[in-house]
Amino acid sequence: MSLDKIVKILLVFIPITVILELTQSNPVFIFIAAALAVIPLADLIGEATEELALYTGPKIGGLLNATLGNAAELIITIFALREGLVDLVRASITGSILGNLLLVLGLSLLLGGLKNGIQHFDRRTAGLNATMLILAVVALVIPSLFDVAIQQNLAAELGLSEGVAVIMIVLYGLSVFYAFTHASPKADHHADPVGAATPPAVRHEDEHKPKWSIPVASAVLVVATLAIVFMSEALVGAVEHVTVTLGLSEFFIGIIIVPLVGNVAEHLVAVQVALKNKMELSLAVSLGSSLQVALFVAPVLVFVSLLLGGQPLLLVFTNFELIALIAASLIAAFIALDGESNWLEGAMLLGVYVMLALAFYVVPAVEAAAASGAHP
């Protein structure tokens, strides 16, 4: 049975979640069922977007992918903001970037290298992505570093986060524009070098004819999005009970669980493409998704928090998160710059991810730092 079919089977957890919600069952069961239901729904959003991209062409398709690539996680975090779970949202931003750079890229390099040996990709495109990635992390680090000097002034803190967020969105827009106007000569013709989290038709690189009509693809996109809205509300509503019952901190749920749930379908695409020895596309998924989270999702959430009228989201991260982000971006950049990869590099990335996940789980100081060091 293929991975795609296994993912589709998880759709059964949609009615299960609805039943558990209506019967007011144990919140832990609701949390697990809702999390599993989000996985195939996120996959359907990606599949519907790629189907539409086959009709609209690579440029409009790339824009659709760039906009909807992290739709599931964005919806979850919006509900978390509405519930005041700001620490969880900040942690999910960090977790998404770390997951793409260490877990997804690591699995892709490991499995692709074991099957195909040393894999090659365009150094120019990879170098540009690596530069953008380091810039994105720097943008996230700046508010955290300067917050020490202004942390007694909420207006100044919020102004700094808002200003940085605007610049990040502008840079993201420029990266998407550059991707549309400067295609890499060595890149696969389906892939955008920068900006699109999942390049158009990555799942369909061997079939150039769409299997859905435009109305069907649009309907799937709308229904899947609405279903994710409901599943996200159920998932976020059970977080507080889960933290008490299972002993998982809000910080750990945000940095490990939410990114995995929201992006697992996209993760599978990156690994499958690497197994087919198309490392160019695999890097576009992992690095591109990291860029999207850092330069688009994070700043958008800053303004969403203001619209919701609750606790504002500041781009102020803990020292633990900053160190992890800087380390992950530098490691990924070094791997991308030489234009080739092997399975050992993948194993090293996975090792770093597991060590970080273990630290975020077992060190009590992390939760305390997330509560006091990243505020308001």
N, C-alpha and C positions, 0 to 999 in steps of 0.2 A: 504494500500500500504506500502510495506516494505521500510526501509531507503535505502537499496541498490538500489531499483528501482527508488526512488526519486533522488538519486545521478546520476544514469545513464541518467535520463531525462535531466539533466543539460548539456549533450553532445550537445544539440541543440545550445548552446551558442558558439560552435566552428565555425559553418558557419556564425552565427550572427557577431562574432568578425571579421571574414575575410571580410564580406560585409562592416562593419563599417570602417575597415582599408582602403579598396579599394576606398570607397566613401569619405574618409577623414572627417568622421563625428566628432561630439563633443568628444574630448578626455575623458571626464567624462564617457560617454556611453561606449567608448572603454575599459576604465579601469574596469568598472563594468562587462561588458560582458566577458572580458579576465579573470578576477578573478574567475567568476563563471565557466568558461570553464576549468580552471586548476583543479578544485575540482574533477570532474569525471575522468580526465586524470591521476591525482595522484592515484586515486582509481584503475584504470586499470593497472598502473605500479605495484602496490602492489599485485593485483590479479594475474597478469601474473607471477610475481616473485614467488608467492606461488605455482602456478601451476607447474612451473619448479622445485621448491623445492621437489614436490612429486615424481619427476623422479630422481632427483640427490641425494636424501637422506637428512637427517637433517643437516649434517655438511656443505656440499656445499650449501644447501638451506639457512642455517643460514648466510653463508658468502654473498650470494646474497642479503638477506634481510638487512644485516649490511651495504652493499655497496649502495643499491638502496633505502633504507628506507626513506631517505630525498631527493630523486632525484629532485622532483619538486621545493622544496625551494632552493636547491643548484643551479639549473638552473636559477631561478629568480634572486638570488643574484649575480650570475656571470654576467648577463646582467646589473644589477644595478652597479656593479663595472666598467663595460665597459663604462657606462654613467657617472662615477665619483660620484655616490651616495653612498659614503663611510659611511656616518652617517646612512643611511637607512640600509645598510648591517650589520653594528655593532648592530643596534637596533633590526634587525631581529634575530640575534643570541641570544640576551637577551630574546626577545619575544618568541622564540621557546622553550627555557628552562622554562621560566615562564609559558607558555601555557600548557606544558606537566605536570609540577609539580603542578600547581594550578587549571587550568581549566579542563584538561582531567582527572587527578587523582581525582579532586574534584567531577566532574560529575559521575565518576565511583563509587566512595565511596557513594555518595548521593543516586543515583538511585539503585545501587546494595544493599545498606543497607536498603532502604525503601522496596525493594521487598523481600530480603532474610534474613533480620536481621543482626546480627553480622557475618561477613565473616572472614574466616581464611586463612592464607597462610604460606608458609615456612619461618620461621624467618631467617634461615641461608642465603638463597638466597637474601631475602629482605635486610638483614644487609649488605651483600657484595655490593649490588647495592647502598645502601645508603652511604657506605664508599667511593665507587668510585665516587658517585655524589658529595660529599663534596670535594673530591680531585680535581675533574674537575673544580668546582667553584673556589677553591684556585688557580688553574693554570690560570684561567682567571683574577683573582684579582691581581696576582703578577706583571704583566707588568703595570697595572694601578697604583699601589702603588709606584713602583720604577720610574715611568715616571716623577714624580715630580722632581727628582734629575737630570734627563738627557734630559728634554724636549727641551732644546736648541740645542741638538745634534741629528739630524735626523738619522744619521748612527747608533748611539748607540741605539736609540729607535727601529729602524728596526731590528738591530741585536738581541735585547732582545726578540722582538716578534717572530722572526724566530727561535731562540733557544728554546723558550717555545713551539712553534708550533711543532717542531720536537719531543720534549719529549712527548707532548700530543698524537701525532700520534703513537709513540712507545707504550705508555701505552694503547691506544685503541687497537692496534694490540695484545698486551699481554692479554687484557680482552677478546677479541674474541677467542684467543687460549685457554685461561682458560675455556671459555664456552664450547668449543668443547671437552675438556679432563676431565672436572670435573662436570658432570651433577648432579643436586640435586636429591637425592633419593625420595623426596616428590613432586618434581615438575612434572607438566604435561609433558608427553614424547615429546610433540611437541615444548616445549619452551626451548630456550637457556637462562641460568640464567643471563648472562651478554653479552652485545655487540650487539645483533640483535635488531634493533629498533622495528620490527614487527616479532615475532617468526613465523617460517614456519608453514603454514597450520592453522593459528589462525582462519581464516574465514571458514576453512573446517574441524574443529575438529570433526564434526559428519559425514563427508563423506571422506573416505580414498582413493577413486578412483578419479584420475584427470578427469576433464571434457573437458580439451583441450589437444591436442597433443603437442609435443615439438615444431614443426614448427609453429603451431598456437599461442602458448604462446610466442614464440620468436618474431613472427611478431607483435603481440599486444604490446609487450614491446618496440620494435623499433618504431612503428608508434606512440604510446602514447608519447614516449620521444620526437620524432621530433615535434609532435603537441604542447607539452609543451614549446619547444624552441620558436616556433612562438608566442604562447600565452604570454610567458614571455616577449618577445621583445615588443609586443603590450602594455602589462601592464606597463612595466618600462618606455616606451616612453611617457605614459600619466601621469606619476607621477607628473611632474612639474606643469602641467596644473591643476591637481586635487588639489594640495596644495594651489593654488591660488583661484580656483573656490569654493571649499568646505571649505576652511579654515583649512584643516588638515595639520599638520606639517609633514615633511618628516620623522621625528623621530617617530611620532604616527603611520604613515603608516607602518614603518618598525617593530615596536615593537608589534603592535596589528593585523593589517590587513594581512600582508604578511605571518606570521606564521599560521594564521587561514586558509588562502586560501591553502597554501601548505600542511597542515597536517590534514585538516578536515576529510578526508576519514579515515585516521589512527585513529583519535580521536573517530570516530563512532565505529570502531572495538573494541577499549578499553572499551567503554561503553556497547556495546552489550555483550561482554564477561563477564563483571561484572554482568550484569543482569542475565546471566546464572549461576551465583555463581562460576565462574572460576576466582577468584581474582588473582590467581598466574599469569595467562596470562595477565590480565589487567595491573598488576604492571610491567610485562615485557615490555609491549608496552609503557607505560608512562615514567617509569624510564629509560628503554633502549633507547628510542628516545632522552631523555634529554642527556644521556651520549654520544650518537652518535653526536649530535649537538655540544656539548662542546669539545669532544676529537677528533672528526674527521672533521666535517664540518667547524668549525671555523678555525682550523689550515690550512686546505686545501685552504680555501679562502685567507689566508695570502699569500700563494705561487701563487695562481691564479692571485691575484692583481699584483704581480711582473711580471708574464708572460704577462699580458695585457699591461704592460708598462705605466699605468696611475698613479693615486694617490695610493700609497701603503696603504694597510689595516694594521693598528696597532691594537693589542689586548689591546687597551686602552679605557676603558669604563668610563662613567660619574659616579659620586658618587651616583646618583639616581639609576642607573642600578646595581651598585655593592651592594648597600643595599638591593635592591629587590632580587637579585640572592642569596645572603647569607641567607636572611630570608626564601625564598622559599625552598632552599635546606635543611636548618635545620628543618623546619616544616615537609617536606616530609620524612626526615630521622627519626624523632621522631615517625611519624605515622607508618613507615615501621618496626621499631625495635621490636614492641611488638607482631607481628605475627597475629594481628587481626584488623579489621576496622569496623566502623559503619557510619550511615548516617550523624551524627552530625559532624564528622571529615570532611566529604565531603563538608558540608555546610560552615564550617569554611574556607576551602581552596578556595571555590568559592567566599566567602566574601572578602578575601584578594586580589584575582585576580581582582574583580570588583573595589575595592578601588584603586589598582595600576593603572588600566586602566583609571579610572576617573582622577587620579592625572596626568598621562602622557598626558591626553587630555586638562585639564583646566589650568594647571600651566604654564605660559609663560616662566618661568625660565628653564624649562626642555629643550625646544628647544634651548635656548641660551646656556645652558650648553653642549648640544650635539654638538653645532657648535664650541664652544671655548674650552671646557674641554677635549673632545675626538678628537684628531687631528692626522695627520697633517691637 
